[in-house]
Amino acid sequence: MSRLTLRLPETLHQQLNNLAESEGVSLNQYIVYALTRQTSLNGALQVVTELKVEQQQQAFQLLKKQLGQASSSEIESVLANREQVEPEVGLSADVVARIQEQITKRS
């Protein structure tokens, strides 16, 4: 883990502190999550054409039909063999959901 000293305008510092408090996390956790999210989005955002959206929707509808035809044993097998990852310490699903909700409201 690295350490970074950062000078912030007092108003931004206070806003971040208030957001962290409202989410029930430390200021450090909130800033790390926000920076991680922003960094991930910058590399992941791509312009998608209307044709591509239509193709994805059609593929999704086909997938839903195929999944509807799967037996319960096939579904259980897929679920049993899926990759399991541990969440970061301190970032429970509840904390992540609350932070995402706050970010979405501000976007």
N, C-alpha and C positions, 0 to 999 in steps of 0.2 A: 504494500500500500504506500502511496506517495503522499507527501504533504505539500500543500500549496498555500502560500500567503497571498491574499487577494484584497485589494482596496476597493471598497464599494461605496457609492454615494449613500449617505445615511438613509435617505428615503427608500432606496432599493433594499438595503439591509433590513430595514423595518418591515417592508412588504414581505420579504422572504421569511422573516421571523414569524410574522403573523400567519402566513400560509402554513408554515411548518407546525405552529401551535394548533391551528385549526384542524390539521390532519393528525395531530397527536404523535408527531415524530420529531426528532431533533433537527435543528437547522442543517447540520451536516448531511443527514440522511436525505432531507428534502432536496438540497442542492445537488447531491450526487445523483438522485433519481431524475431530477429535471434535466441535468446535463447529459445523462445517459440516454434519456428519451430523445432529446433534441439531436444528439450525435447520431443515434440510430436512425432517426427519421431523415436526416440529411442524406445519408447513404442509401436509403431505401425508397425514397419517393421517386416515382417515374410517371411520366405522362402516359395515360392509357387512352387509346382511341376508342371511339364509339363501337367500332367493329370488334375490337378486343373485348370490350365490356359485354357485348352481345354473345360472343363466343364463350366467355366465362360463365355467363348466365345459363346458356344452353348446356354446357358441361356440368354445371352444378345441378340442373334439373335432371340430367341423365344419371348423375351420381346418386341423387336422392331416390330415383326409381330403382337403381341397382341395390342400394342399401335397404330399401324396403323389401327386397326379395331375399335378403340374407337371413339365414337361420339364426336362432339365438345362440347356438354353439359357435357359429362363425363369428358372430359379434363378440362373444366372450373371448374367443381365441385372439382376435385382433386387439381387444382391450388388454388382455393379459400380456401380450408381447410388445406393447407400445413402450417407447422410451420414457423412463421416469427420471426426472431431474429434481433436485432439491432447491427450494427457493433460497435467495440470499438471506443471511441472518438478519433479522429485524424487519424484513420486508414481507410481511404476511400478505395473503391475498386481500385481506380487508384494507390494509394500508395502501397497497398498490391501487385498488379500486377507488379509494377515496382520493388519492392523488390524481389519478386519471380523470376522475369526475371534475375535480377542481380545474385541471388543465383544459379540459374540454369546454367548461363554462367560460374560460377566459379566451379561448381561441375564436 
